Amino acid sequence: MKKLLVSLIAITLLVGCSSQGSGELVGVEGYSWKEPNPYGMVYIKPGSFTMGANDQDANWAASTQAKVVSIDAFWMDETEITNREYKQFVYWVRDSIAREKLVNAEGDESEFVTKNRKTGDVVYKRGNRPNDREKENTERLPKLNWDEKIPWTKPTEEQAKAIDSMFYSDEESIAYTVELNGQILNYKYRWIDYNQAALKRNKFNSNKGRYESDLSMLGKGKDSADVMIKKDTSYIDENGHIINKTMFVELRGRRDFISSRIINVYPDTLCWIRDFTYAYNEPYMKMYFYHDGYGDYPVVGVNWEQASAFCHWRTSYFNSAQIRSKQPIVQDYRLPTESEWEYAARGGRNLSMYPWGGTYIRTAKGCFLGNFKPMHGNYVADGWMASAKVGSFPPNDYGLYDMAGNVAEWTSSAFHESNYSFVNDMNPSYNYNARSSDPEIMKRKVIRGGSWKDIGYYLQCATRTYEYQTETKSYIGFRCVRSIIGANYQD
């Protein structure tokens, strides 16, 4: 009792001291904020434009009605994500798996386990204190030590067994060098389904201290009704297969809005063969992602889910560095909405047909302004057979390269033929988080910009088409955007 009384007195003194002042409302102390300029990204100022077709649709499809909309400021990658940049993600996943395997082989004494510098105790991912997950008999995972270099070349015998399991065996490989097994490069991430959390039926009732219930059940013998919501969960089964499934859970707290997904991050190199029947594209399949000669070419063979996983990793990677240097975190990196993409592609030219303005795909001297399929299939007329090095053609007025041609680009938006008629005119976006159990038609995502294998129509700023989010193509890549905190304009 005495200890409790002393604690209460101490808390009262602390609160009293911290609230001393003039009695005026002055707000809490903060810090000056200046948006960090992200490397390789271009500032897109806020504005308004006419979203939609500036020419007739192919086959009069009427799928791009004109609509005046307003867009917030954001950052956008000046080029598509390159093979070299995507490899940074792949190698991070590879290194994290290698460290986990080394820890499993060597135990808590491994040099790849983070330990408290003062006590020498193992630091777990959620700290040293026991957590609620232990009550569910869930294994506590140690925090990996990223400062220790992985012994790729001179491992001990025990380390060699762990590392060798990440590569193809001699029976599985015919390459001249040791091949990394891309099938094990899985990245797990979690996210909050804010759209589902924002539904009125899922609203948290601050008066009752609980989540609201389905009002249709009230008065039917129950004071309230249980709310069931969908969430995605992922795990790897005993055969090493990724299992992504949708389940229904009773809404009891914030954690029920959190979904998880496991994605294999290695690009599908076989898409170069799969996309083209009776064509010899094996050289691209073998070398396009692997070889440094293609390092500055746009990454392809990445589906929408892999691109989204890349954005999640990029956010975590950057914000972790911000936290280590005691700097504030920033907005998430993400795929652009299709309205953001079109606004950026136009480069401030409101009604231009192409990113460079005007209605022609060549300059007055006859030079092509983008990488596409001109002249009835003469792929090399524009200087490139397939995809080109990023930045090989002039940028638009915002400084963005390859917004027309080279590779088409994923957006975050779900595809609907007539979504222009019902989306908002402020930051319009039609997003749908397709569940694992949803039919394929619900998994269509908008792609923009046209590619090296498309005719000129698909290079127009307003032309929209789609691909299924699990499909990989040799002509679809992506770039990231990041919303801006605070000020809408930059000097």
N, C-alpha and C positions, 0 to 999 in steps of 0.2 A: 504494500500500500504506500509506504514511504517512497519507494522507487518510482511508483506511478505519479505521486504528487510532485516529486522533484522534476520528472520529465515534463509534466504539464506546465510547471512554472517556467522551465527552460524554453519550451515552445512559445509560451505567452510573451516572454522577454524578447525572443527573436522576432516574433511577429510585430511586437510593439516598436522595436528598434527599426525594423525595415519599413514601417509605415510613417516614420517621423517626417515632417515636411511642413510646407506652408498651408496645407489643407486644400490647395487648389488641384484641379484635375489637370495633370501635366503628362499623363501617359507613362508607360514603362520605358526604361532605358533601352535603346536599340543600337544599331550600327548603321553606318552609311553603306548604301548598296550601289554597286556599279555592276551591271551585267557583264560577266566575263565574255570576251570575244572568242568564240570557239574556233579552234584551228580548222581550216579548210571549209568553213561555212560562210555564207553570204547573208547579210541582213536584208530582209524583205520588209519594207515599211508597210504600215496598215493602209488600207484604202478600200475603195468600192469599184466594182467592175461589172460588166454584163457577162454573166456566166452562161455559156450555151453556144450553139452552132452559129458560125458566120457564113456558112455555105450549106447547101442542101445535104441532108443525110444520104448515105449510100442506101439505095432502094427505098428512099423516103421513109426511113424507119421511125422518124419523129421521136427519137429517144433523147434528144438534147435540146429541149425547149429553152429559150432565152429567159434569164432571170437576173435582176439586179441584186447584188449581194455585197456585204461588207466583210472584210477580213482583218483580223488582228495581226499585229507584227509578229514575225517569227524568224528564226534562223533556218537556212537550208543548205545542205551540202552543195558545193559549187559543181561537183561532178557526181556521177553515179559511184556507188561503193565499188572499189576495185578489188581484184583478186588479192592484192597485197594487203589491203585493209581488212578484208574478210578473213584472211589467214591469221591475222592477229587474234581474232575471236576463236578460230579453230585451234590455234596453238595454246591459247589460254585454257580452253576446255581440255586439251590434251595434257597440259602441265598439271591441271587440277586433278585429273584422273591419275596421273603418274604419282603425284604426292599422296593421294588416298591409298593407292596400291602399296606404296612404300611404307606408309604408316601401318596398314593392315599386316604387312610382312614383318615389321620390326617392333610393333607395339608402341606403347606410350613413351618408351625411351628413344624413339626415333628422333633424329635431328629435324625431321619435317613436321614435328608437332610443336605448336607454340606453347611456351611455358612462361609462367609469371617470373619476372626477373628477380623479385625479392624472395618469394617462397619456393620457386621451382616447381610449383604445382602445374598440372596440365590445364590449359585454358580451353574451355569448350565453346562451341559456337554461340551458345546463349549464356556464357559466363561460367564461373565456378560454382555458383549456387545451384542446388537442385531445382528443377522446374516441374511444372505440372505434367509434362510429357512423361516423366519418370513413373508417374502413377499408372500410365498406360503401358508400362514395360517397353517404352520406346528407347532405343539405344541412343546414348548421348555421344555426339560426334565431336572429336577434338578439332580445334581451330588449326588450320594448316599454316605452316611457316613458309611464306613465300620468299623470304630472304635467302634461304638455303638453295643453292643451285642443284638441279637434278643431275645425277651422275650418268649421263647418257653414254659416255665413252668408256669410263673406267669405274664401273660399279663393283661392289662386292658380290660374292656369290649369291647371297640372299637378295640383294637389290637387283641383280641380273634376272633372277627368276620373275620378280615382280614386273620389271620393265619389259622383258621379252614377251610377256603375255599381251602386250599392247600392239604387237606387230604380227603380220602374217607369218606363218611357218613356211618352211622351205617347200612343203607340199602344196601350199596355197598360193605361192608367188612364183612368177617367172621373170620378175624385174631384175635389172642389174644391181639395184640397191635394195636395202631392206625397206619394206613397205609398211607404213602405218595402217592399222586396221581402222578404217573410217567408221565402221559399223558400231564401234564402242564409244564414239565421241558424242555422248548424250549430255545435254544441258537442261537442268531442271530449274524452273522459275515459277514464281507465284505472283498473282495480281488480285486486286480487289475489283469486283464487278460493280462499279459505281452506278451503272444504268439500272441494275436490279435493285441496288440499295436505295435508289432515288424513287422507286415506285411508292405510291401512296399507301398501298397495302402493307409495305415493308417498313413503314415509318416507325422510328423509335418514339414512343410516347413518354415525354419527359415528366408528365404528371404522375404516370403510373410506374415509371422506372422500368419499362419493358417495351418490347417491340409490339406494334399494333397487330391486330388479328384481322382475318378476313371478316368484314362486317356482315357478310351474307349469312354467317353462322350464328350471329348473336340472336338471342331470343329463342333458340332451338334447344333449350335444355342445358346450354353452356354459357358461362359468363363471357368466355372468349373462345376463339377457335385457333388451333395450331396453324401456323403458317409454314407451308412447305415451299422451299426454293430449290432451284437447280444449281449445282456446282460441278465443276470438272475436277477430277482427281487423276493422278498418274502414279504408276509404279512399274517396276521391272520384275517380271515373273521369274520363276526358277529356271526357265530356259533362256533368260537374257533378253526376252522380247519386251518392248515398250507397250504398256497397256494404258491407254487414255480412255477414260469412260466418264459418262455423266451420271450423276446420282441425285436423288431427292433427299434433302435433309430438313429437319425442323429448325426454323429460325429461332435461335436462342441468343446469339451474340454476333459481334462483328466478324469473328473468325469464320462464320458460316458463309459470308460473302467472298471469302478468299478461295480462289481456285488455283490449281497447280497443273503444270504441263511439263512433260519431258519431251524434248525435241532432239533428234539426231541432227547435228549441225553441218555435217560434211556435204558439200554440194553433190548433186546427182550428175556425175560426168557422163553417164550413158545417155543423157538427153540429146547429145549431139548425134547419136545414131538413131534414137527412137523418134526424133522429130522429123526425120527426112528418110523416106523410103527409097531404096535403090540409090543411095548416095554414099560416097566414100568420105566419111567424116571422122574416121578413127584417129587421124592425127590430132584433131581438136579434143577428142575424148581423152586421149592419153596425156596430153601436155597442157591443155588450156588453163586449168587451175593449178596444176603442179609446178610448171616451169616458170622460172623468173622472167623469161622472155615475154610472158603474158602478164607480168605483175601489175602493169598500169592499164590493163584492159578491164572493163566492167565485169564483175562476178555474175555468172549465170548459173542455171541449174539449182537455184535457191527458191523454194516455194514461199508462200506468204507467211506460213507459220515460222519458218526458219528466219525470214527477214524480221519478223516481230520479236523473235528470241534475240536476234542480234541487237535490236534497239534496247531491249531490257538489259542485256549485258553491257552495252555502251553506257547506259545511264548509271548502272551500278559501278562500272569501272571509273567513270569520271567523278561521280559523287564520293566514292571511297577516297580518291585522291584529294578532293576538296576537304573532307573530314580530317584526313591525316595532316593537312596543312592548316587546319583550324579555320577553314573558309566555309561560308554558307553553301548549301547545296543548290542545285539549279533544277529547272523543269526537266521532265523526262524527254529523252530522245525517243522519237516515234516515227512511224510512217506518216506522210502527209495525207490529209483528207483530199478528196479529189478537187474540191473548190480551192484549197490552198495550192495544190499542184497547178491547176489551170491559171490561177492568179499569178503565180510565180513565172509560169511559162510565158505569159503574155508580156512580161517585162515592163509593165506600165503602159503598154499600148492596148487600149481598152477593146477595140474591135478588130485587132489584127488577126489575120488567118493563121500566120505562123509566128513562132517566137521572135524571128528577126524582123517582122513587119512585112506588109505587102502581100501579094497573092502569088508570088513565084518562088520556086525552090532553087533557082539559079541566080547568080549575079548577072549584071549586064555583060560581063565577059564570058559567061557560060559556065562559071564554076559552081559546083553543087554546094549548098549550104548545110547539108546534113548527110548522114550515112543511112541510106535506105536502098530499095530496089528500083532503080530507074530504068527507063527505056526497055520495057517489056522483058525484064529479067537479066539485064546486063549489070550484074552485081558489082563489077569492078569499075564501072564508069565514074563512081564518086571517089575512087582511090582505095577502096577497101573491099575485100571479098566478103568477109563476115563482119563481126564487131570490130570497132576501131579503138585505138588508145583513147582514153578519156581526154577531152579537151582538144581534139584534133580539128574541130570546126569552131568558128567564132562564137563567142557567148552572146546571150541576149542583153538587153539594156540593164538588167539586174546583175550581170556578171555570172550567170548560170550557163554551164556548158551542156550540150547534148539534151536539151529539153525536147528536141525533135529528132528522132532517129537514134541510131546506135543500138540501144536496147530499150524496150518498153519497160515501164516502171510500175511496181506495185504501189497502190495507195491503201490507206486504212479503211476506205469506204466499201461497204457492201453494195453490190450492183442491183439496181432496180430500174426497169425501163423508164419509169415515170417519176423518179424521186424528186426531180426538179419542181414538180407541182406541189409537193407537200413539205419539203425541207424548209427550215427557217432561213430568213434572209440575213441573219447575223451568224457568221461563222458556220455556214450550212454544212451538215454532215449527216449522212445516213449510215450508221454503224450497226452491225449485228454480230454479236459474239456467237458464232455458230458452235453448237455443242457437238460432241462426238456422235450423238444419236440423231442429229438433224439430217434431213435428206440433202442430197448433193446440191439441189437448187438453192438451198440456203447458204451454201459455202462459196458463192460467187463473189469475187472481189474485183473492183474496178482497176484496170491497168490503163496507163496513159502514155502518150508520146510516140508510139510507133517504134519500129525496130529496123535493123539492117535488112530484114527479109520482107518488109512491108512496102506497099506502094505509097505514093505521096499523100493520099487522103488521110492515112493514119498518123501523119506527122502534124496535122492541124491541131491547134491548141485545144479546141473544144471536142475533138473526136474522142469518144469513150467506148471501150469494150471491156470484156471481163475474162477472167480465168478462174478456175477452181483453186481454192486456197491450198490444197494439198498437191497441186500439180507443179512439176518442174519443167522449165523450158529453156532452150539454148538461146532464147532471144528476150528473156525477161530478167531484169535486175531490179535495183531499188536505190533510193537515197533517203536520208533521214532529215527530219526537221526537229526544231526545239522551240517551244513557245518562250516568249520573253516575259520576265518578271518586272512589273512596275511600269516604267515609262513606255509610251507608245511610239515615240519618235527618238531618233538619234541625231545629234548635231553632226 
